[in-house]
Amino acid sequence: MSGPMLEIRNLCKAFPTRNAFGRRTGEVRAVDNVSFSIDKGRVYGLAGESGSGKSTIARMIMGLERPDSGDILIDGRSITDRSSGRVHGRQVQMVFQNPGSSLNPRRTVGQSVAVPLDAHGYPRAGRQKRITELLDMVQLPANFAQRYPHELSGGQKQRVAIARALAVEPKLLVLDEPTSALDVSVQAKVMDLLADLGREMDLTYLFISHDLSLMRNFAGDVGILYRGVIVEHGTSDAVFDHPAHDYTRLLLASVPVISKEEEALRPHIPLIDGEIPTPEMLIALRQQAVKQTITNEVQTDD
Ligand SMILES: Nc1ncnc2c1ncn2[C@@H]1O[C@H](COP(=O)(O)OP(=O)(O)OP(=O)(O)O)[C@@H](O)[C@H]1O
């Protein structure tokens, strides 16, 4: 099984901008001639800061927003001439950033997972078994089906959201910042789960995030989105090891850092000689900072 599961061709979407009185002042090109494709079973990462157009692309893939022009093909079939996401709802599912707000607080976990089963006409007879199976896939015990969202941790809620997304056996999953609302320790477990499920079920993922270290581990290919335009794309290793575009370097320079010393260095990084530094310069600077810390510690010990 090969070939693209998702093809995005010259996709464009603009929104009107308005002043404080609601009068139209112009337009913002939220998505500007974006093209990329994801082969079956692969993970494509779409990275960019807030406002770069990531969610607008996701919403168009889900059929929640209509493109102005361009085409979206899922498993070779265009979806852009249809007005409703229902048409391809079985093939494409989405996992949202905030599992708390994506689950209905008045529904039990079992009822939430059953919603897509009902929507797609899953037979009533096998439903309980399917719910247990889905909870098992996301490593939750069967008795969680009776619980309500407020009785679950953030990570458990996101597992339920993943189970619900998998209920109708989609081929493509759009993951929109799936772990950014979770604690760091829980993030890794949810990402591991997604990676395992992807391999087991031969899923194709579009992984949207501003967390570049997470993206590097998870996505085989990445596209860097800046003001609606993909300014750079390629394999994760190529883009992150040898970023060609200044904006990618800037994004990499803002990756969260691990020590206080590195943190102290961070605000100065984009200002070195008035230039955005290369990754090599960053590494050299960080090595310098570590050396300095060791020297300071030795002096303090004395
Ligand atoms: N419904 C809308 N009406 C007007 N402008 C919009 C609308 N949706 C998005 N935009 C604008 O389009 C641009 C892209 O927004 P989008 O939400 O796709 O970015 P994003 O990268 O997903 O950001 P975030 O990470 O904050 O969700 C922004 O300038 C935003 O203000």
The ligand as an SDF file (V2000), in Angstrom:
LIG
                    3D

 31 33  0  0  0  0  0  0  0  0999 V2000
  -12.8090   32.7700   10.9610 N   0  0  0  0  0  0  0  0  0  0  0  0
  -11.8310   33.6750   10.8140 C   0  0  0  0  0  0  0  0  0  0  0  0
  -12.1000   34.9640   10.5370 N   0  0  0  0  0  0  0  0  0  0  0  0
  -11.1180   35.8800   10.3650 C   0  0  0  0  0  0  0  0  0  0  0  0
   -9.8020   35.5800   10.4400 N   0  0  0  0  0  0  0  0  0  0  0  0
   -9.4610   34.3100   10.7090 C   0  0  0  0  0  0  0  0  0  0  0  0
  -10.4540   33.2860   10.9220 C   0  0  0  0  0  0  0  0  0  0  0  0
   -9.7990   32.1150   11.1880 N   0  0  0  0  0  0  0  0  0  0  0  0
   -8.4870   32.3990   11.1400 C   0  0  0  0  0  0  0  0  0  0  0  0
   -8.2710   33.7070   10.8610 N   0  0  0  0  0  0  0  0  0  0  0  0
   -6.9550   34.3690   10.6910 C   0  0  0  0  0  0  0  0  0  0  0  0
   -6.2000   33.5600    9.8240 O   0  0  0  0  0  0  0  0  0  0  0  0
   -4.8380   33.5010   10.2510 C   0  0  0  0  0  0  0  0  0  0  0  0
   -4.4400   32.0600   10.4980 C   0  0  0  0  0  0  0  0  0  0  0  0
   -5.1380   31.5620   11.6390 O   0  0  0  0  0  0  0  0  0  0  0  0
   -5.0430   30.0540   12.1640 P   0  0  0  0  0  0  0  0  0  0  0  0
   -5.9870   29.9100   13.3050 O   0  0  0  0  0  0  0  0  0  0  0  0
   -5.1950   29.1270   11.0240 O   0  0  0  0  0  0  0  0  0  0  0  0
   -3.5240   30.0010   12.6850 O   0  0  0  0  0  0  0  0  0  0  0  0
   -2.8200   28.8920   13.6050 P   0  0  0  0  0  0  0  0  0  0  0  0
   -1.4390   28.7400   13.0720 O   0  0  0  0  0  0  0  0  0  0  0  0
   -3.6630   27.6740   13.6700 O   0  0  0  0  0  0  0  0  0  0  0  0
   -2.7980   29.5980   15.0230 O   0  0  0  0  0  0  0  0  0  0  0  0
   -3.0080   28.9260   16.4720 P   0  0  0  0  0  0  0  0  0  0  0  0
   -1.8150   28.0490   16.6920 O   0  0  0  0  0  0  0  0  0  0  0  0
   -3.0450   30.1140   17.3800 O   0  0  0  0  0  0  0  0  0  0  0  0
   -4.3010   28.1810   16.4280 O   0  0  0  0  0  0  0  0  0  0  0  0
   -4.7390   34.3930   11.4800 C   0  0  0  0  0  0  0  0  0  0  0  0
   -4.3110   35.6650   11.0640 O   0  0  0  0  0  0  0  0  0  0  0  0
   -6.1720   34.4440   11.9830 C   0  0  0  0  0  0  0  0  0  0  0  0
   -6.4120   35.6500   12.6710 O   0  0  0  0  0  0  0  0  0  0  0  0
  1  2  1  0
  2  3  1  0
  2  7  2  0
  3  4  2  0
  4  5  1  0
  5  6  2  0
  6  7  1  0
  6 10  1  0
  7  8  1  0
  8  9  2  0
  9 10  1  0
 10 11  1  0
 11 12  1  0
 11 30  1  0
 12 13  1  0
 13 14  1  0
 13 28  1  0
 14 15  1  0
 15 16  1  0
 16 17  2  0
 16 18  1  0
 16 19  1  0
 19 20  1  0
 20 21  2  0
 20 22  1  0
 20 23  1  0
 23 24  1  0
 24 25  2  0
 24 26  1  0
 24 27  1  0
 28 29  1  0
 28 30  1  0
 30 31  1  0
M  END
$$$$
